[in-house]
Amino acid sequence: MKRELFAAVLCACPFFSGSALALEVPTGTEIQIRLKGKVSTQSSRAGDPVEAVVIAPVAAGSQFAVPAGAAVKGTVEKVAPSTKPDERASMSLSFTEISIGSAAHKISTRLVAVDNAREKLDDQGQINGILASETITSRLDAGIDKIADKYSGLAGLLRAAKGAVLKPPDTDITYNAGVEMTLRLLAPLTLEAAGGAGPGSAVAPIPNAEALAALVNREPFQTIAKNPPKPSDITNVMLIGTEEAVRQIFQDAGWTPAAGLNTIAKFETFRALAEDRAYDEAPVSILLLDGKPPDLVFEKANNTFARRHHLRIWSRPETFLNRPVWVVAATHDTGISFSDADRTFIHRIDSKIDQERAKVVTDLLFTGRVEGIELIARPAAPTNGQNATGDNLETDGRMAVLLLR
């Protein structure tokens, strides 16, 4: 029961007890990994070693074949810094070995995604960087150049003002330790036995299932934007534990507390947007649950403000197993557009919010700080809707519940 629920949270696939027989992880299977060290077109060289760790167990049929925590090794295959304004930096990484327990296995893979990256991958898995001309700060330069044709003095003042506020865009490719990637197997991986789930194997069902289901279904299903007041994100995760436990587990999982929505944070947000770079503590808009703003906000980004995982957490008045209860609304920002209605830039989100629920759960399970897990049906919860900025929301309506250590 525990493992079936765990698998349902991860990928809605069935799970049965492991077998001692050999099993094959088929071609096309995707493996989620997290870098253990930095790679960059500024400092890396072809042939440099690259190490990573699997962060979500990989299923093969009805078993967890590759556990979270498995070590992955590879090399920098190619690296090319940008040397001209119209030339993109590029980098290729090759991951060729995975260790499960004491056994190392050769793997043939292709990099198919870099989470929350501003760069794009081609069909061969090569990472291609941005051009300076693609950033807002360079477009401002182009606008100032046009002004200079008629008003050179004004253009000089504008350049000085811009230079005091914005830096030239960094077009190199840099991924620090903690950046997450997706590999795809190009050939089957044959294992002598299932590797298990990794840290998630230690979780158990949460006691008092009926009381827990009743608690979950008493909680509000959807948040309300503060300004203007419109229905927004759907709640999808519940945490049971102390505030200290909540803060610690997100810290261990690599999530960063968001800054408050103030003038300084708004200014830093503008700079990050204009320079197309990261802002790990970027603020989020205020959403209300039962008329109350979130008590905690965490996010996980890479190297651009445009894309990030983020979630808001509300303390609830009830307790369960004599521990505090927290309700979470988690979504994935996938880009930025300009809203004519709101007269500002807004994030666009991935409409399939169950995938973000799974992301949060797998991240927290990987820390080893989860004691119990359940996936609770909410028959009255909406399965389709829109957030306050007009993005569609699609969900099965269920809430993942994690009992924290």
C-alpha positions in Angstrom: 0.0 0.0 0.0 2.7 2.4 1.0 4.7 1.8 -2.2 1.6 1.9 -4.5 0.8 5.4 -3.1 4.4 6.5 -3.4 4.4 5.4 -7.1 1.1 7.1 -7.7 2.4 10.4 -6.4 5.5 10.1 -8.5 4.2 9.1 -11.9 0.8 7.4 -11.5 2.4 4.0 -12.3 1.7 0.8 -10.4 4.3 -0.7 -8.0 4.5 -4.2 -6.8 7.1 -5.9 -4.6 10.6 -6.3 -6.1 11.8 -9.4 -7.8 15.2 -11.0 -7.7 15.0 -11.6 -11.4 17.0 -9.5 -13.9 15.1 -6.6 -15.4 15.6 -4.3 -18.3 15.1 -0.5 -18.2 14.0 0.2 -21.8 15.3 2.6 -24.4 13.6 6.0 -24.1 13.3 5.9 -20.3 14.1 9.2 -18.7 16.3 9.7 -15.7 16.2 12.8 -13.5 19.6 13.9 -12.2 21.2 16.7 -10.2 24.7 18.0 -10.8 27.2 17.6 -8.0 29.6 20.2 -9.3 29.8 23.3 -11.6 30.1 23.1 -15.4 30.6 26.3 -17.5 31.8 27.4 -20.9 34.1 29.8 -19.0 35.9 27.2 -16.9 35.2 23.6 -18.1 37.3 21.8 -20.7 36.5 18.9 -23.0 37.2 15.7 -21.1 36.5 17.1 -17.6 34.6 14.7 -15.4 31.0 15.5 -14.5 29.2 13.9 -11.5 25.5 13.8 -10.8 23.0 12.0 -8.6 19.6 10.5 -9.6 16.9 12.4 -7.7 13.8 10.4 -8.6 13.5 6.6 -8.7 13.2 5.1 -12.2 10.4 2.6 -12.8 10.7 -0.4 -15.1 7.4 -2.1 -15.5 6.1 -2.7 -12.0 9.4 -2.1 -10.1 11.7 0.7 -9.1 14.8 -0.3 -11.1 17.1 2.7 -10.4 16.9 4.3 -6.9 17.1 7.9 -6.1 20.6 8.5 -4.9 22.3 6.4 -7.6 25.5 8.0 -8.7 25.9 9.1 -12.4 29.2 9.9 -14.0 30.2 11.4 -17.3 32.4 14.0 -19.0 32.3 17.3 -20.7 32.2 16.2 -24.4 32.4 19.7 -26.0 32.7 23.3 -24.8 32.7 26.4 -26.9 32.6 29.9 -25.3 31.0 32.7 -27.3 33.7 34.9 -28.9 31.5 37.2 -31.0 28.2 39.0 -30.4 26.3 36.9 -32.9 27.9 33.6 -31.8 26.2 31.3 -29.2 28.2 29.5 -26.5 27.7 25.8 -26.6 28.4 22.8 -24.4 27.7 19.0 -24.6 27.7 16.6 -21.7 28.0 12.9 -22.0 26.8 10.7 -19.1 28.1 7.1 -19.5 28.0 5.3 -16.1 25.5 4.8 -13.3 26.2 3.0 -10.0 23.5 1.1 -8.1 24.7 -0.1 -4.8 28.2 -1.4 -5.4 27.6 -2.2 -9.1 28.6 0.2 -11.9 26.7 0.0 -15.2 27.6 1.5 -18.6 24.8 3.6 -20.0 24.1 5.3 -23.3 22.2 8.5 -22.8 21.3 11.9 -24.3 20.6 15.1 -22.4 17.1 16.1 -23.2 16.3 18.9 -20.7 18.0 21.3 -18.3 15.5 22.4 -15.7 14.6 26.1 -15.6 17.4 27.0 -18.0 17.4 30.0 -20.3 19.4 27.9 -22.9 18.0 25.5 -25.4 19.0 22.0 -26.4 19.2 20.7 -30.0 18.2 17.3 -31.1 21.6 15.9 -30.2 21.5 17.2 -26.7 23.9 20.1 -27.3 23.2 23.1 -25.0 23.1 26.3 -27.0 23.5 29.7 -25.2 21.6 32.9 -25.6 22.7 36.0 -27.6 23.1 39.3 -26.0 20.7 40.8 -28.6 17.9 38.6 -27.2 17.9 40.3 -23.8 15.9 43.4 -22.8 19.1 45.3 -21.8 20.4 44.9 -25.4 17.1 46.1 -26.8 17.4 49.1 -24.6 20.8 49.8 -26.1 19.2 49.6 -29.6 16.6 52.1 -28.6 19.1 54.5 -27.2 21.1 54.2 -30.4 18.1 55.4 -32.4 17.7 58.4 -30.0 21.4 59.3 -30.6 20.7 60.0 -34.2 18.8 63.1 -33.2 19.6 63.8 -29.6 23.2 62.8 -28.8 23.2 64.5 -25.5 20.1 62.8 -24.2 21.4 59.5 -25.5 24.5 59.9 -23.5 22.5 60.5 -20.3 20.4 57.5 -21.0 23.4 55.3 -21.5 24.9 56.5 -18.3 21.7 55.9 -16.4 21.3 52.4 -17.9 24.9 51.5 -17.2 24.4 52.5 -13.5 21.4 50.1 -13.2 21.9 47.2 -15.6 25.0 45.1 -16.4 25.8 43.7 -19.9 24.2 40.3 -20.3 26.3 37.2 -19.5 26.0 34.9 -22.5 28.2 32.1 -21.2 26.6 28.8 -20.1 27.0 28.2 -16.4 25.3 25.5 -14.4 26.2 25.3 -10.7 26.0 22.3 -8.4 22.3 21.5 -7.8 21.1 22.2 -11.3 18.8 19.4 -12.5 18.7 17.7 -15.8 16.9 14.9 -17.7 18.7 12.1 -19.5 17.1 9.7 -21.9 18.4 6.2 -22.4 19.5 5.5 -26.0 20.0 1.8 -25.3 18.4 -0.6 -22.7 20.0 -0.8 -19.2 20.0 -4.4 -17.9 20.1 -4.9 -14.1 20.4 -8.1 -12.1 17.7 -6.9 -9.7 15.5 -3.9 -8.9 17.4 -1.2 -7.1 14.4 0.0 -5.0 13.2 3.6 -4.5 16.1 5.0 -2.5 15.3 7.4 0.4 11.6 7.0 -0.3 11.7 3.3 0.7 11.8 4.4 4.3 8.4 6.1 4.3 5.2 4.4 5.6 1.5 5.0 5.3 0.2 7.8 7.6 -1.9 6.5 10.5 -5.6 7.3 11.0 -6.4 7.3 7.2 -10.1 8.2 7.6 -9.3 11.2 9.9 -6.6 12.3 7.5 -9.0 12.1 4.5 -11.6 14.1 6.4 -8.9 16.8 7.3 -7.7 17.1 3.7 -11.3 17.5 2.4 -12.1 20.2 5.0 -9.2 22.4 3.7 -9.9 25.0 1.0 -9.2 23.8 -2.5 -8.2 27.1 -4.2 -6.4 30.3 -3.4 -7.6 33.9 -4.3 -5.4 36.5 -5.7 -5.1 39.7 -3.6 -5.3 42.2 -6.4 -7.5 41.9 -8.3 -9.4 39.3 -6.2 -9.8 36.3 -8.6 -9.6 32.5 -8.0 -6.0 31.4 -8.6 -3.8 28.4 -7.7 -5.2 25.1 -6.5 -3.8 23.6 -3.4 -2.1 20.3 -4.0 0.3 19.3 -1.1 -0.2 19.1 2.7 2.7 19.0 5.1 2.4 17.7 8.7 5.2 18.9 11.0 6.7 21.8 12.8 7.7 25.1 11.1 11.3 24.1 11.8 10.8 20.8 10.0 9.2 22.5 7.1 12.0 25.1 6.7 14.7 22.4 7.1 13.3 20.0 4.6 13.1 22.7 1.9 16.6 23.9 2.7 17.9 20.3 2.3 16.0 19.9 -0.9 17.7 23.0 -2.4 14.7 25.4 -2.4 15.3 29.0 -1.5 13.0 31.3 0.6 11.5 34.1 -1.5 12.0 37.7 -0.7 9.0 39.9 0.4 7.2 41.9 -2.3 8.8 45.3 -1.6 10.5 48.1 -3.7 14.0 46.6 -3.5 12.8 43.2 -4.5 10.8 44.6 -7.4 13.9 46.5 -8.6 16.0 43.4 -8.4 13.3 41.5 -10.3 13.5 44.1 -13.1 17.3 43.8 -13.3 17.1 40.0 -13.5 14.4 40.2 -16.2 16.3 42.7 -18.3 19.6 40.9 -18.0 18.0 37.4 -18.4 19.6 36.0 -15.3 18.6 34.3 -12.1 17.2 35.9 -9.0 17.0 33.0 -6.5 15.0 35.0 -3.9 12.6 36.7 -6.4 9.3 37.7 -4.8 6.0 36.1 -5.8 2.6 37.7 -6.1 0.3 37.5 -3.0 -2.3 34.8 -3.0 -4.8 34.3 -0.1 -6.1 31.2 1.5 -9.1 31.8 3.7 -8.2 35.5 3.4 -4.7 35.0 4.7 -1.4 35.5 2.8 1.2 32.6 2.8 3.3 32.1 5.9 6.2 30.7 3.9 7.3 30.9 0.2 10.0 28.8 -1.4 11.3 28.5 -5.0 13.9 26.7 -7.0 15.5 28.3 -10.0 18.5 27.9 -12.3 19.9 30.8 -14.4 16.9 32.8 -15.5 14.1 34.6 -13.7 11.6 33.5 -16.4 11.5 29.9 -15.2 11.2 28.5 -11.6 9.5 26.0 -9.4 7.7 27.9 -6.6 5.2 27.3 -3.9 3.3 29.1 -1.2 2.6 27.5 2.2 -0.1 28.4 4.7 -0.3 27.4 8.3 -3.7 25.9 9.1 -5.6 26.1 12.4 -5.9 22.3 12.8 -3.3 19.8 13.9 -2.9 16.1 13.0 -1.1 13.5 15.2 -0.4 16.5 17.5 1.6 18.2 14.8 1.0 21.5 12.9 -0.7 21.3 9.5 0.4 23.3 6.4 -1.3 23.5 3.0 0.7 24.2 -0.1 0.0 25.5 -3.6 2.8 24.6 -6.0 3.2 25.6 -9.6 6.0 25.7 -12.2 6.7 29.0 -13.9 7.7 28.3 -17.5 8.0 31.7 -19.1 7.1 35.4 -19.0 4.7 37.5 -21.1 3.3 41.0 -20.9 -0.2 41.3 -19.7 -2.2 44.1 -21.3 -4.9 43.8 -18.7 -2.5 44.2 -15.8 0.1 46.4 -17.6 3.0 44.4 -16.3 5.1 41.3 -17.0 3.6 38.0 -15.6 4.8 34.5 -15.4 3.1 31.7 -17.4 2.8 28.4 -15.7 2.7 24.7 -16.7 -1.0 23.9 -16.7 -0.4 20.3 -15.6 0.0 21.0 -11.9 0.1 17.4 -10.8 3.6 17.3 -12.3 4.6 20.0 -9.9 3.0 18.1 -7.1 5.2 15.2 -8.0 8.3 17.4 -8.3 7.8 18.7 -4.7 7.1 15.2 -3.4 10.2 13.6 -5.0 12.4 16.5 -3.9 11.3 16.2 -0.3 11.5 12.4 -0.3 15.1 12.6 -1.5 16.1 14.5 1.7 15.2 11.4 3.9 13.2 13.7 6.1 9.7 12.2 5.2 8.2 9.8 7.7 4.9 9.0 5.9 3.1 9.7 2.7 -0.5 9.5 1.3 -2.3 10.6 -1.8 -5.8 11.7 -0.8 -8.8 12.0 -3.2 -10.8 15.2 -3.0 -14.1 14.6 -4.9 -15.2 18.2 -4.5 -11.9 19.8 -5.7 -11.9 21.3 -9.2 -10.0 19.3 -11.8 -9.9 22.2 -14.3 -9.8 25.9 -13.9 -7.7 29.0 -14.4 -5.4 31.0 -12.2 -5.7 34.8 -11.6 -3.6 35.6 -14.7 -5.6 33.3 -17.1 -3.4 30.2 -17.3 -5.3 26.9 -17.4 -5.0 24.5 -14.5 -5.4 20.7 -14.9 -5.3 18.2 -12.0 -6.7 15.0 -10.8 -7.8 16.9 -7.7 -5.8 14.8 -5.2 -3.6 16.1 -2.5 -0.2 14.6 -1.5 0.3 14.5 2.2 3.7 14.2 3.7 4.4 13.5 7.4 7.7 15.1 8.2 10.3 13.8 10.6 
